[in-house]
């Protein structure tokens, strides 16, 4: 049975990917996470406890900054595939605590690359972000568009990851694939993200904050569309001379934030109180994924409609709370 490592296994996307991998019954799934307190640690532990119920899941609490522990773990277990999802997330927080982004997103990524160059890894997949496109107005975003103007240090750290990965792929012939995620949402989602915050505040009759006065446009992507894509990509490393590939994963159906809120209100059967806030430093006005490349590569088309995805989240949220 193949060994696969998922970093950030107690995070939102990492948790759902581990669940999907275990359901295939094709993998022994190993998870690494530092269980930091960026948001409520209880949610991370809830995810982790669900994973630990499966005998094919093995957990190691390791911080990617600890190069020695990372190296020992990877060399000892000889993973065939690594999916690197661990990172310090959040755009606004990167203005408050940039050190965390440097350590987790840049130094941690470097430690992984330095280790795998000495292994026979079959495929290394890593999370990038739609934020690398900055505040571009060239819609929809294509993988070959210029990404040299990130609007936040979070986005810059992910752009740096892509550059580092290309260099290691070229020099050491490592099959590396970057996935640029577009506003992922769904059950077990992060408390710092809009859907979680909006639902919680509306249910508690508290006002929600709409930055850019609610005029943001986002390419909302349901978590199952993300995980199903990764499962298909796992066994398809690049065959190019430099085996480094980049894919957008989005819905290709951008929606205004106002529409997003209206859909939440309809699902809850409640009206929200709104505070219209100015545009925030580091934000971008709109995102829109061109998914042509991914569609050709794995026959990908998003399956989950926004209304259904929001309903699924609300059902989970009410149970969780």
C-alpha positions as CSV (number, residue, x, y, z in Angstrom):
1,X,0.0,0.0,0.0
2,X,1.4,3.4,-1.0
3,X,2.6,5.8,1.6
4,X,1.5,9.4,1.3
5,X,2.4,12.4,3.5
6,X,0.0,15.3,4.0
7,X,1.5,18.3,5.8
8,X,-1.1,20.5,7.5
9,X,-3.3,17.5,8.1
10,X,-5.3,19.2,10.9
11,X,-6.0,22.2,8.7
12,X,-9.1,22.7,6.7
13,X,-8.0,21.4,3.3
14,X,-5.5,18.9,4.8
15,X,-8.2,17.3,6.9
16,X,-10.6,16.8,4.0
17,X,-7.8,15.5,1.7
18,X,-6.8,12.9,4.4
19,X,-10.4,11.8,4.7
20,X,-10.7,11.4,0.9
21,X,-7.4,9.5,0.7
22,X,-8.4,7.1,3.4
23,X,-11.8,6.5,1.7
24,X,-10.0,5.2,-1.4
25,X,-8.3,2.5,0.8
26,X,-5.3,2.7,-1.5
27,X,-3.0,4.6,0.9
28,X,-1.4,4.6,4.3
29,X,-1.8,8.3,5.1
30,X,0.8,10.1,7.3
31,X,0.0,13.5,8.6
32,X,2.2,16.3,10.0
33,X,0.9,19.4,11.7
34,X,2.3,21.8,14.4
35,X,-1.2,22.5,15.7
36,X,-0.5,26.2,16.2
37,X,-3.0,28.5,17.7
38,X,-3.7,30.9,14.8
39,X,-7.3,30.0,15.2
40,X,-9.3,27.9,17.7
41,X,-7.1,24.8,18.5
42,X,-10.3,22.8,19.4
43,X,-11.4,22.8,15.8
44,X,-8.0,21.4,14.7
45,X,-8.1,18.7,17.4
46,X,-11.6,17.8,16.4
47,X,-10.4,17.2,12.8
48,X,-7.4,15.3,14.0
49,X,-9.4,13.1,16.3
50,X,-11.7,12.2,13.4
51,X,-8.7,11.1,11.4
52,X,-7.1,9.1,14.2
53,X,-10.2,6.8,14.2
54,X,-8.8,5.3,11.0
55,X,-6.0,2.7,11.5
56,X,-4.5,3.7,8.2
57,X,-3.7,7.2,9.5
58,X,-0.5,8.0,11.3
59,X,0.1,11.4,12.9
60,X,3.3,13.2,13.9
61,X,3.3,16.6,15.6
62,X,6.2,18.4,13.8
63,X,6.8,22.0,12.9
64,X,8.3,22.4,9.4
65,X,10.8,24.9,10.8
66,X,12.5,21.9,12.6
67,X,14.6,20.7,9.7
68,X,16.1,17.8,11.6
69,X,12.7,16.3,12.5
70,X,11.3,16.8,9.0
71,X,14.4,15.2,7.4
72,X,14.3,12.2,9.8
73,X,10.6,11.7,9.3
74,X,10.7,11.8,5.5
75,X,13.9,9.7,5.1
76,X,12.6,7.1,7.6
77,X,9.1,6.6,6.0
78,X,10.1,6.9,2.4
79,X,6.9,8.5,1.1
80,X,6.0,8.0,-2.5
81,X,3.9,11.2,-2.6
82,X,3.9,14.3,-0.5
83,X,1.0,16.8,-0.5
84,X,2.2,20.0,1.2
85,X,-0.7,22.0,2.6
86,X,0.8,23.3,5.8
87,X,1.2,27.1,5.8
88,X,0.4,30.2,7.7
89,X,-2.8,31.3,6.0
90,X,-4.6,34.7,6.0
91,X,-3.9,37.9,4.1
92,X,-4.5,40.5,6.9
93,X,-2.6,38.6,9.6
94,X,0.6,38.8,7.4
95,X,0.7,42.5,8.1
96,X,0.7,41.9,11.8
97,X,3.0,39.0,12.1
98,X,5.2,38.6,8.9
99,X,7.8,36.5,10.8
100,X,5.3,33.6,11.0
101,X,4.8,33.7,7.3
102,X,8.5,33.7,6.6
103,X,9.1,30.7,9.0
104,X,6.2,28.6,8.0
105,X,5.8,29.4,4.3
106,X,9.3,30.0,3.2
107,X,11.7,28.4,5.6
108,X,9.4,25.4,6.1
109,X,9.1,24.9,2.4
110,X,12.8,25.1,1.9
111,X,13.4,22.4,4.5
112,X,11.0,20.1,2.6
113,X,12.7,20.8,-0.7
114,X,16.2,20.3,0.7
115,X,15.1,16.9,2.1
116,X,13.2,15.5,-0.9
117,X,16.1,16.3,-3.3
118,X,17.8,13.3,-1.6
119,X,14.9,10.9,-2.0
120,X,13.1,9.2,-4.9
121,X,9.8,11.0,-4.4
122,X,7.4,10.2,-7.2
123,X,5.4,13.5,-6.9
124,X,5.4,16.5,-4.6
125,X,2.2,18.6,-4.7
126,X,2.0,21.9,-2.9
127,X,-0.6,24.6,-2.2
128,X,-0.3,27.9,-3.8
129,X,-3.0,30.5,-3.9
130,X,-5.1,32.8,-6.2
131,X,-3.5,35.6,-4.2
132,X,-0.3,35.4,-6.3
133,X,-2.3,37.2,-9.1
134,X,-2.4,40.3,-7.0
135,X,-5.0,42.9,-7.9
136,X,-4.9,42.0,-11.6
137,X,-7.8,43.1,-13.8
138,X,-6.9,40.6,-16.5
139,X,-9.8,38.2,-16.1
140,X,-10.0,35.2,-15.9
141,X,-6.7,34.5,-14.3
142,X,-4.6,32.1,-16.4
143,X,-1.6,30.2,-15.1
144,X,0.7,31.9,-17.5
145,X,-0.3,35.4,-16.4
146,X,2.2,37.7,-14.7
147,X,2.3,37.1,-10.9
148,X,5.1,39.5,-10.0
149,X,2.9,42.0,-8.0
150,X,1.5,40.3,-4.9
151,X,-0.6,42.5,-2.7
152,X,0.4,41.0,0.7
153,X,3.4,39.2,2.2
154,X,1.2,36.0,2.4
155,X,0.8,36.1,-1.4
156,X,4.5,36.9,-1.8
157,X,5.5,33.9,0.3
158,X,3.4,31.6,-2.0
159,X,5.0,33.2,-5.1
160,X,8.4,32.6,-3.6
161,X,7.4,28.9,-3.1
162,X,6.6,28.6,-6.8
163,X,10.0,30.1,-7.7
164,X,11.9,27.8,-5.3
165,X,9.9,24.8,-6.5
166,X,10.8,25.4,-10.1
167,X,14.5,25.8,-9.3
168,X,14.6,22.5,-7.4
169,X,12.5,20.7,-10.1
170,X,15.0,21.9,-12.7
171,X,18.2,21.1,-10.8
172,X,17.2,17.8,-9.2
173,X,14.5,16.6,-11.6
174,X,11.8,16.5,-8.9
175,X,8.2,16.2,-10.1
176,X,6.5,19.2,-8.4
177,X,3.0,20.6,-8.9
178,X,1.6,23.8,-7.6
179,X,-2.1,24.2,-7.0
180,X,-3.5,27.8,-6.9
181,X,-6.6,27.5,-4.8
182,X,-9.4,30.0,-5.1
183,X,-11.4,30.9,-1.9
184,X,-12.0,27.4,-0.6
185,X,-15.1,26.9,1.6
186,X,-17.1,24.0,3.2
187,X,-17.6,22.1,6.4
188,X,-14.8,22.3,9.0
189,X,-13.8,25.6,7.4
190,X,-11.5,28.1,9.1
191,X,-13.1,30.5,11.7
192,X,-11.1,33.4,10.1
193,X,-12.8,33.0,6.8
194,X,-15.9,34.9,5.6
195,X,-18.4,32.0,5.5
196,X,-17.7,30.9,9.1
197,X,-17.7,34.5,10.4
198,X,-20.9,35.5,8.6
199,X,-22.9,32.4,9.6
200,X,-21.8,32.7,13.3
201,X,-22.6,36.4,13.5
202,X,-26.0,36.2,11.7
203,X,-27.1,33.3,14.0
204,X,-26.1,35.4,17.0
205,X,-27.8,38.5,15.6
206,X,-24.5,40.4,15.4
207,X,-23.6,42.7,12.4
208,X,-21.3,41.3,9.7
209,X,-18.4,43.4,8.3
210,X,-18.4,43.8,4.5
211,X,-15.0,45.1,3.3
212,X,-14.9,47.1,0.2
213,X,-18.6,47.8,1.0
214,X,-19.5,44.3,-0.2
215,X,-18.2,44.9,-3.7
216,X,-15.5,42.2,-3.6
217,X,-15.9,39.4,-6.2
218,X,-14.6,36.0,-5.4
219,X,-14.3,32.6,-7.2
220,X,-15.7,30.5,-4.4
221,X,-14.6,26.8,-4.6
222,X,-16.2,24.0,-2.6
223,X,-13.8,21.7,-0.7
224,X,-14.9,18.5,-2.4
225,X,-14.0,20.0,-5.8
226,X,-10.5,20.7,-4.4
227,X,-10.0,17.2,-2.9
228,X,-11.3,15.3,-5.9
229,X,-8.9,17.3,-8.1
230,X,-5.9,16.4,-5.9
231,X,-6.8,12.7,-6.0
232,X,-6.7,12.8,-9.8
233,X,-3.5,14.8,-9.9
234,X,-1.6,12.5,-7.5
235,X,-0.6,9.9,-10.0
236,X,0.0,12.4,-12.9
237,X,3.4,14.1,-12.3
238,X,4.7,16.4,-15.0
239,X,6.6,14.7,-17.8
240,X,8.2,17.9,-19.0
241,X,11.9,18.5,-19.2
242,X,11.5,20.6,-16.1
243,X,8.8,18.6,-14.3
244,X,7.1,21.6,-12.6
245,X,3.5,22.3,-13.2
246,X,1.0,24.9,-12.0
247,X,-2.8,24.6,-12.0
248,X,-5.7,26.9,-10.9
249,X,-8.4,25.1,-9.0
250,X,-11.5,27.3,-8.9
251,X,-15.2,27.3,-9.7
252,X,-14.8,29.6,-12.7
253,X,-18.1,31.2,-11.5
254,X,-17.1,34.4,-9.5
255,X,-19.8,35.9,-7.3
256,X,-20.1,39.3,-5.6
257,X,-19.8,39.3,-1.9
258,X,-23.4,40.6,-1.7
259,X,-24.7,37.6,-3.6
260,X,-22.7,35.3,-1.2
261,X,-24.3,37.0,1.8
262,X,-27.8,36.8,0.3
263,X,-27.3,33.1,-0.3
264,X,-26.3,32.6,3.3
265,X,-29.3,34.6,4.5
266,X,-31.6,32.4,2.3
267,X,-30.1,29.2,3.7
268,X,-30.4,30.4,7.3
269,X,-33.8,32.0,6.8
270,X,-32.4,35.1,8.5
271,X,-31.5,38.7,7.5
272,X,-28.1,40.0,8.4
273,X,-27.1,43.4,9.9
274,X,-24.3,44.9,7.7
275,X,-21.4,47.2,8.4
276,X,-19.9,48.5,5.2
277,X,-16.2,48.8,5.6
278,X,-13.5,50.4,3.4
279,X,-11.2,48.4,1.1
280,X,-8.5,46.8,3.2
281,X,-4.7,46.8,2.6
282,X,-3.6,43.6,1.1
283,X,-7.0,42.7,-0.3
284,X,-7.8,42.3,-4.0
285,X,-11.0,43.5,-5.7
286,X,-11.8,40.3,-7.6
287,X,-10.6,36.8,-8.4
288,X,-11.7,34.6,-11.3
289,X,-10.0,31.3,-12.2
290,X,-9.5,30.1,-15.7
291,X,-9.7,26.3,-15.3
292,X,-9.1,25.3,-18.9
293,X,-5.7,23.8,-18.2
294,X,-7.0,21.6,-15.3
295,X,-10.1,20.6,-17.3
296,X,-7.8,19.3,-20.1
297,X,-5.4,17.6,-17.6
298,X,-7.9,15.7,-15.4
299,X,-11.3,16.4,-17.0
300,X,-12.1,18.7,-14.1
301,X,-15.4,20.6,-13.8
302,X,-16.7,22.0,-10.5
303,X,-19.7,19.9,-9.3
304,X,-20.9,21.7,-6.2
305,X,-23.0,24.8,-6.6
306,X,-22.6,27.7,-4.2
307,X,-26.1,27.3,-2.6
308,X,-25.5,23.6,-2.0
309,X,-22.0,24.2,-0.6
310,X,-23.3,26.9,1.8
311,X,-26.1,24.6,3.0
312,X,-23.6,21.8,3.7
313,X,-21.5,24.2,5.7
314,X,-24.5,25.5,7.7
315,X,-25.6,21.9,8.5
316,X,-22.1,21.1,9.8
317,X,-21.8,24.4,11.7
318,X,-25.0,24.0,13.6
319,X,-23.9,20.5,14.6
320,X,-20.4,21.6,15.6
321,X,-21.6,24.5,17.7
